């Protein structure tokens, strides 16, 4: 079974550039304390690294 990554938005997007807002939206997060489960691949890891100061994440087996 492949690994998955759980992302959770923990900080607000107000005051951040539109580019970061689009990355968070592409991860499927709609507001603070929303969670989403994704397959763990390079694309998702890149998005997580870009907005790591706005979200928390953990690897799920």
N, C-alpha and C positions, 0 to 999 in steps of 0.2 A: 504494500500500500504506500502511495506517495505521501510526502509530508505536505502539510498545509500551514498557512500562516494566518493568525487571527490579528486583525488590526482594529484599534479602537481610538476614536478621536478624543483627545483629552484637553485640547486648548481651542480657543475661538479663532476664527479666521479673520476677524475684523482687524484692519490695519496691515494685512498681508497682501502681497501683490496677486493680481488675477491669475498668474501662472500657477502659483501654489494652490489657489482655490480650485483650479481645474484639476490638478493632480489629486487633491482630496476627494473631489467629486467623482473622478474616474475610479478611485478605490471603493466607491459605493457608500461613502460616509456622508450623512446628511446633517449632522449636528453633534454637539458634545455628548459623549457617552454612547454613541452609536457604534456597533461592532459589525464586522463583516469577515467572513472566512473565505480565503482565496487559496488556489494552488500555489505552492512555493516554487516560483520560477524566476528567471533573471529579470523579466519585465516588472513583475510585482516588487521584487527586491529593489530595483532602481527607483520605483515610485516611493517606496517606504523610506529609502535613504534620503530622498529629496525633501520629505516632509517629516523627518524623524523628530523634530522639535515640536510638532503639533499632535503627534499620535504616539500610542504605545503599541507594541506588537509582541507576539510570542509564537514560537514554532509549536505546532500541534501534530502529533503522530497519528 
